[in-house]
Every structure is written in C-alpha cells, then in structure tokens.
Amino acid sequence: MLIRIGYDITYSFPAPTDMIMMLYVHPSRDASLQTPERLISDPALPMDTFIDIYGNKCARTRAPGGRLRLTNDTVVADSGLPDAVTPDARQLALQELPSDVLLYLLGSRYCELEKLSDFAWNLFGQGPTGWGRVQAICDWVHSHVTFGYQFARADRTAHETFLERRGVCRDFMHLAIALCRCMGIPARYATGYLGDIGVPADPNPMDFSAWFEVFLDGHWHTFDARHNKPRMGRILMARGRDAADVALTTTFGQHVLENFTVWTYEVTAQQTGQTPR
C-alpha cells in the first residue's frame, strides 16, 4: 500500500523567533519513504536536523519576523495490515524489564500516577495481566471518555481527563498510558499520521493523530484507546513519555497559527509515478 502524507502549516511571528520542529517521519520508517522527505520553509531557512533522546528526528531554526510557511509532501510504503493483535503477550515483572524502558513506568508531565494508582488497582488489579489488562484499560477509557474536537485543551492531564470524561485523542492516550504505568506496564506516547483507510471517512478536517505503545513480552505493541480497534496506515512521526516530549513545533516566543492542513490517504503507484520499494 502507498500512502501520501504531508502538511501545510503557516505561522505569523511578531519578531525573530527560535523554533524546534518535530515534523518528520520517524527514522524507523525511513526505508519505506518512496520519495525524499523535505521540510520546506517559505521564506527558505537553514534547518539544523538532529535526533533527540527518544530517537525522533527534529530540526531547529530561527524564524524571521512575519509569516512562515512549512510544507512537506511525500509517499510512504505501508504493509496495509492493521495493528497486530497478540493476546498472549505477557506482562513482565520489573526485574525482567530492560533498563531503557523503566522511564516509561514513571509519572510524566501529563500522566500523574499518584492520582490514579488507587483507582487503577481497584479496577484492574484482579483482572487479566499482559495484553488482556491493557485491552481492559483501553475498553474502559474508550467507553468512559467522550471524544470531541471542541474539547481540545493543551494543558489537560490524564487525571483531569479522568474527572472531566471528555477530550481529544491525546487525552485518551494520556489516561490509558497513566493507568498502564500504574499497573506496572511500560507505556509511551506516539504521534503521527492516521488516515481514514479501511474505515468510513471522517468529515472533520484531517489532523495528526495520537496512539500509544506498551512493552509486553519483550516487544512494543500498538494500542489506541480512542478508536479501540486495530487500524491500518499508521505512519509514526515521534515517540516520548507523553505529548510534552513530541510537540510538533516548539517556539520560544509569541506566534499565531494561521493555517494548519494535514493530509494522509492511499494512492496508487500510477498516481505517484513510483514503483514501490
């Protein structure tokens, strides 16, 4: 399967402003790129790219005062398979976990474990472990939190989502991640492209999406508490402890977002003029 992805984002800055951008496909997907990925700025700016501590590809630059347009457009080859389901994946004891996944057991900016631990153990402590426990958490979050773009709020935490019972995809993931960590399951936040491939089209404007990954049986597995079913066509951009680690753009100064357009949809080789790699 070939998937066309990209974005067209415009900011306005009252003065020259430093920026960090996380607007690339994750390095783990580099081999599937069918055309070179280029973050293009107008006006043209030098981009200093680097890999952050979580393995995400980033860039930094200094935006001049005025309008700045950022665009990217490429084609990615994808297996076309839905998220893998591994119901027998085992939950590992703390002493079995690799040291580099232990930070995904800890609280983070949007995932306050101390406020949710008692609830998590009371509800999920007597049920299945491993895959079954994560699925039970997703089932609970999916059925108890209402999704709506009108509920978007940049500073909502997992505990606030638990109390308010509403949010957007990042809020669903933060709550599920926090509950998994409370139960001793390493969980990390993921963001990227997820188009309406294999599902009815969503009439709302396209946006980047969030999901999360848990470490079971020695491997990371994908879960999605908002949709709560396997989806196809996920194109990873970045991973971190929570949304604070994977901000698509971080600006060190005032700005106004003037335009935000994202696309991700299936195409044929004939449409792209490409032969899949």
N, C-alpha and C positions, 0 to 999 in steps of 0.2 A: 504494500500500500504506500502511495505517495501522498504526503500532506504538505500543503503550502501554509507557511506560518509567517507572521510579521506584525509590524505595528507602525503607527504614525502618531507621534506624540509631540505636542508643542507646549513649551513653557514661555513665560514672559518674566524677565528679571529686571528690577529697577536699577541694579548695579552689577558689576562683575562678581560672579559667584562660583565658588568651588563646588564640584559635584563628584559623587561616586555613583556609578551606574552598574547594575546587575541585569543587563538586558541581552545577554547571550544565551544560546542553548548550552546546557551543562556539558563540560568536556567529555563526559561518558557517552554522549550522543554524537560526538564529532564525526565518527566513522560513518554515520547514517546521513550526514549532510550531502545533498545532491548538488548543491551549488554553494560557493563560498559565502559564509555569513559575514556581513559587513554592517557595522553600526555607522550609519551615515548621519552627519550633522550638517545643518544649514543655519548659520554660516559654518564652513568647514573648520573643525578644531582638531588639534593634536589629541590623540587618545592614548593614554598610557595604560595598557592592559596588564592585569596580574591575576593570580589565583589566590583566593583568600584561605583562611584556616580551615574552612569546611570543604574546600575543593571546588568552589564556584568561580567561574570566570567573571572578572569585573573590569571596569575601566574608570579612570579618573581624568578629569579635565577641568578647565576653568571657563565657565560660560561668560561671554561678554554681556554687558547690559543690553536689554532689548529682548527680541523674540529669538528662541532657539527651537529648531525642529529636529527631532530624532526619528530616523526611519530605519527599518530593517525588513528584508523580504527574502525568503529562501524556501527551499523544498527539502523535506526530510523523508527518508525511507523508514517505514514502520512495519512491524510484523503483521499488523492488522488483528492481532489477538487481543482479547480482553485481559484485564488484570488477572494474574494467576491466582487460583484458589488452592490452598494447601491446608485442608482441615486438620491434618495430623501433625502440623508444625508444633514443636514442643517448646514450652516456656523454659528458659534456662535459669538455673539458680545463680545468685550473684557471683559465686566463686567460679562459675563456668563462663561468665561473660568476658570477652576481650576487654582489656583496659580502655581501648579507644572508644567504646560505646557507653562507658559508665556515665559520661556527662549527660547522656540522653535519659538518665534516670532522675536527674536533678531538676529542681524548680528553675524557671527562667522568667523573663520579663512578662510574658503573657500567660504563664502557666504556674499558678500558685498552688503547690501541692498541699501545703499545710491547711488550706481552707477546704480542701476536697477529700482529704485522706479518709476521714471517718465515713463519709458518705460512700466512697468507693468501696471500702472494705465491707461495709454493711450490705451493700447491694450486690457486689461481685465476688466477695470473698468465699462464698460457699458454692459457687458455680464451677464451671469448667475452667481449666487453665489454658495457656497457649492460645492457639488460634480461636478456640471457642470463646475464651474470655475477651479477646479483642473484638470479636464479632458481637458479643453481647453488649459491649460498651458502645460500639457503633449503632447497634439497634436502639439502644436507649437514647443516645444523643439524637439520632435521626427522628425518633418519634416524639421527643420532648422539646425540641428546639424548632421554631418556625423560621423558615428562610424568607428573606425579602431584601431586595436592594435598598429599600427605604430604611432598613435597619442598620445600614453601614455606619460604623463609627470607628475611628482609627485607634482609640485607646481602650476598647472593650477587652477585658481579660477573660480567661476561662471561667473564673468564679462568677464574674458578672454575667456571662452568658448563661451559666447555671441558674442564676437568680432571675434574670430577665426572660429566659427561654425564647430568645429570638436573636437573629444575627445573619451574617453572610458566611460564605464558605470558610473563611479564615477562622471565624468564631466557632463553627462546628469542629474544625480540626484542633483548635487550641483546647477545647473542652475534652475531646477524645484523647488527645495527647496527654493532658494532665491526669486523666483517670487511668490511662495505661501506666504512666510512671508511678502513680500511687500504688498500683498493683505489682510493681517490680518488673515491668516490661519496658525496655528502652524504646522510646518513640521520638521521631524527629519530623519536623515540618518540611513540606515540599511545595514548590510552586512552579507553574509552567503553563503550557498551552493544553487545553482540552476542548476540542470542538464537538459539535453535535453529530458525531459519526456513529451510526448504528442506533441512534435514538431520535425521537421526534425533535424537530428544530425548536430551539428556544427563541421566542420573538424578541427578547431583550437584546440590547447591543452586546457584542462579544466582549469578553474581558479575560484577563489571565485568571487561572484557577488555582485552588489550593487542594492538597490532599496530604496524607501523612504516611510514614513508613514505620514499621515496628520490627524489632530484632527478635526473631524466633528461630530456634534450631540452627543457629549459626549463620542465618541469612536475613537480609532486609526484605520485608514484604509490604506491598502497597495496600492501603485501606482508604476509604473515602466516606466519612460519616455524613456528608451532605447527601450524596446520591445513594449511598449504601448498596451499591451493586457494582459488579465489575464493568469497567468501561474500556473502550479501545481508543487508541490515538493520543495517549498522554505523552507529551514532549516535555521532559524535565528541563527547567532552567536553573533552579537553585535549591539547596537544602540547608537547614540550620536547626537550631534549638526551637525557634518559633519565628513568627513573622518579623521580629526585630532584626534577625540575622540575615534576612533575604529581601530587604527593601529594594524595590526595583530601581529607585533613584533616591539618593540622599543629597540634599542641598544644604550648604552651610550659609544660608542667607534667605531672604524673602523671595517668593516667586508666586506666580499664578499659573495654574494649569489651564491652558486654553483649548487644547484638543487632545483626545485620548481615543485612538481607534486601534483595535486588535483584530487580526483575522487568523483563522485556522480551519482548513477544510480540505477534504480529499480531492485530489486531482489525478488525471491520467498521465502516463508518460508522453502521450501525444500532445497534451496541453502544455507540458513543460519543455518538450523537445529534448528530454533527458532519457537515458537508459539507466534504470535503477542499478546502483552499485551492488 
